[in-house]
Amino acid sequence: MDGAQTDTTAEKRDGPVNIIMIGMAGSGKTTLMQRINAHLHERKKAPYVVNLDPAVSKLPFQANIDIRDTVNYKQVMSEYNLGPNGGILTSLNLFTTKLDQVMNLIDKRASTTEYFLYDTPGQIEIFTWSASGAIITNTLASSYPTVVVYVVDTPRTASPSTFMSNMMYACSILYKTQLPFVLAFNKTDVVSHGFALEWMSDFEAFQRALQRQEESFMNSLMQSMSLVLDEFYAHLRVCGVSAMTGQGMDEFFDKIGEAVTKYYDEFRPNLERQVEKKRLAEQEQKEEHLKRLMKDLAVSEGKEVDL
């Protein structure tokens, strides 16, 4: 009996993985997508690529599903009298209305594809904090193992203040999506991410870096925030990659594998508990309605009806 249960669990875990790429404009997110795409093609594991950025002018890779084929970003801006950010948000909202068709296409390829890659807009708040972004993320996560990758521009994070800003943003995305999370320091061919690993593991090293900065009121705030983020750092999967050279790709997929394990061990059981809780609540509500109906019928039984 136990052996059969183990086999079933293993079978459930042998499925495709959704990788959602999130990063600030200029972090090299889309270029990293291309590197990951090329890396998988080299290993005869061609991914299924989905572009969710309606404002991108040119992609360095061929997308299997492209939001631009469904929604014309500039036309949306003109028709609804919107600015750039409003145009992207509205385009995502319109695309989300077709999400069932997208999931049908993904389901058809799930048995033959190991990785599904999703490129998101550079204006990350539009995707991470919008209703459409949450719908897309939750729909993917409820179907297949889903990992969020936050791409960091390593050279621009070399100062303690920008580093802390990035970590706060990463923390907010983690707690917003509630999904397994990988922090990818990009452009390590330009600047090594060793300083970031040291700052995350050694509070005093970050303090020394702060002291080398010009004294300001922000220093004390960053010291406090560094202590607060200790728990965040402790459970964070971090890797250094280079979209230009391909450095760190093996480590990147090792971290993805760890995140998938966390999905099955923590996220999936929690999701199943939520679904079961909702089912029981709906069942209880139906039973309550049935009791009220039977009570009303019992009260009215035997009464004369005026003709």
N, C-alpha and C positions, 0 to 999 in steps of 0.2 A: 504493500500500500504506500509506504513512504517512498519507495523507489519510483513508483508511478507518479507521485506528486512532484518529485524532484525533476523528472523528465518533462512534466508539463510546465514547470517553472522555467526550465532551460529553454523550452520551445518558445515560451512567451517572450523571452529576452532576446531571441534571435530575430530582430526586426530592424527596419531602417532607423536612422537617427536624423532628427532635424537640428541643423546648426543655424541659429539666428545671429547674424553679425550686426553689432551695434557699435558705433563710434562717432566721435565728433568729426566735423568737417576738417579735412586735412590730416586725419590720423592715419590715412592709408588703408582704410577699411575695404574699399572696393578693389584696390590693388592686391590686398591680402586675399580677398575672395578669389581673384584670378590665380594667385599662387597656389592656393588650396585646390582649386579646380585642376590646375596643371599637375600638381602632385598626385592627385587621385587618378587622373588619366594615365600618368606614367605607370601606375600600379594596376592598370586595367580595372579600376573601380570608378568608372565614369559617374559623377554625381548628377543629380537632377537640380538645376539652378533656377531660382525664382528671384526676379528683381522686383522689389517693392518701392523703389525710388522713382516717382513719376517725373521728377525734374532733372534727372541725369541726362546730359546731352549725348554721351557716348559711353558704351560699356566695353571693357577690355576682354569680355568673355561673351559667349553665346548663351542667352537665357532661354530656358525651356518654356517658362511662363514669364511674361513681361507686363507689368502694370500699364506700360505705355501703349500696349496693343488694345487695352480696354478703355483707358481714360486719356484724353488729351489735356495735359496739364495747362498749357497756355490758353486753350479754349475755356477751360473751367475758370481760370482767373478772369478772362474777359466776360464770360457769361454771368458770373456771380459777383463781378466787381470786387475781386479779392487781391490781396498782396501775395508775395511768394509763399510765405508760411501758410496762409489761409488756403492758397491753391493746393499745396501739398496735402494738407489735412483733409480738404474736401475730396480730393482725388482718392485718398486712402478710404474715406467713407464710402465713396461710390464703388470702389473696388471690392470692399467688404461685402457689399450686397450680392456679389458673384462668388463668394467664398465657397459655397457648396459645390459649385462647378470646379473650382480649383482643387478641393479635397477629393472629388471624384477622379480627377487626373492623377493626383498623388497616390490615391489608393490603387489605381491600375498599375503604377510603377513600383509600388512598395515591395513586391515579391522579388524584383530583379535589381533594385537599387539599394545600395548600402547607406548613402548619405544624400540628404536633401539640404541644399544651401540656400539661405535667404539673405539678400542684401537689402538693407533698410536705408531710409533717408539720412543724410548727414546731420540734419536738424533733429537730433535724437529725441528731444522732448516731444516732438510731434508724434513719434511712434510709441515711445514708452509710456507717455501720460495721456494718450488719447483713447477714446472708447474703441475706435477701430483697431488700434494697435493691440489693445487688451483682448479683443475678440479674436484677432488673428493668432496671437500667442497662445491663448487658452484653448482654441480649437485644435491647433497643432499638438499641444501638450496632452490633450485628452485622447489623441489618436495614437501618437508614437512618441518614443523618447525624444525630449527636446532640451537642447542646451543653448544657453545665451552666452555669446562670446563678446566681451567688451574690449575693444581695440584701443590701446593707449599710444599716443605719439611720444615715444621715449625721449627724443632730444628736447621736446618742449616741456617735459616733466622733470627735467634735471634740477629745477629749483624747488625748495620745500613748499612754497606757496602753491605753485601749479600742480605739484604732486598731490598735495592735500586736497585741492579742488577736484582732481580726477578721482581720488579715492572716495570722496564724499559722493560724487556722481555715481561711481560704480556701486557703492553701498545702497544708494537710493534705488537704482535699477534692480539690484538683487532682491530687495524687499518688496518692490513693486511687482515684479514678475513671479517671485516665489519659485523660481526654477533653478536647476543646477547651473552653476556659473563658472566661467573660465575667464581670467584676466590675461589678455595677450599684449605684451609690450612689443610693439612693432618698431621697425627701423633700427634693430640692434646692430645692423652693419655700420650704422653711423655712430651710435652711442650705446654702450652695453647697458643692460638693465640691472647690472649687479648692484648699483647704488640703491635701486628701489627695493630689491630683495633685502638688503641690509637695513634700510629704514623700516621695513615692515616687520622684521624679526628682532630688531634691536632699537628700543625706544631711545636709549641714550645716544645712539648714532644719529638719530633724527634731531635730537636736541642740539647736538654739536653743529649739525648743518644749519639749524635755525640761528644759532649764535653767530655764525659766520655772515649771516645776512644783516642788512641794516636794521637797527632796532626800530620796531613799530608796534602799534597796539595789536596788530594781527598775530604777532609772535606768541603771545600768551594764549590766544584763542586756538592757534594751531597746536600748541603743546597739549591743551586740554582735549582737542579733537583726536590727537594721536593716541591718547590713552583710551578714549572711547572706542576707537576703531581696532583696538587690540584683538577683541573677540572676532571681529570681521576678518582680520588678517589670519587668525589661527586656522580658520576653516576654508581659506581661499585657495583655489587652484590657480597657480601663476606659471606662465611660461614666457620666454623671449623668442620672438620670431623676426624674420626679415622678409618682407614681401618682394624685395628686389633680388636677393640671393637664394632664398629658400631655406636659409638657416633656421633651425628649430622646428621644422615640420614634424619630425618624429615625436619630439617632446609634446608638441601641440596635440597630436592625436592620442598620445598617452593620457593627457589631461582630459580630452574628450571622453575617452574610455572610462576614466574615473567618475566623470560627471554622469555618464549613462548609468553606471552602477548605483550612484546616489539616487538617480531618477527612479529606478526600480525598487530600491531599498526604502526610500523615504517619500518621494513625491507621489508615486503611483498608489501605494497603500492609503495615503492621506486622501487622494482623489477618490478612491473607491469608497472610503468611509464617508466622504461628503455626499457622494451619489446615493449611498445606502441610507444616509440620514434624511436626504431629500425625499427618497422613495417612501420611507416610513412616515414622514410628515404628511405627504400627499395621501397615503393610505389612511392615516388617522383622520385626515380632513374628510375624505370620502365616507368613512364610517360614521363620522359625526353628522354629516349631511343626511345619511341614510337613516340614522336614529331620529333626527328631526322630522324626516318625511314620514316614518312609521308612526311617530307620536301624533303628527297632524292627522294622519289617516284614522288612528284610533279615536281621537277626539271627535272627528266628524262622522264616525260610523254610527248608523242608526238614526241620524237626524233626518227629519222630513224635508223634502225638497219642494219648494213652491213651484207650481207649474204656471 
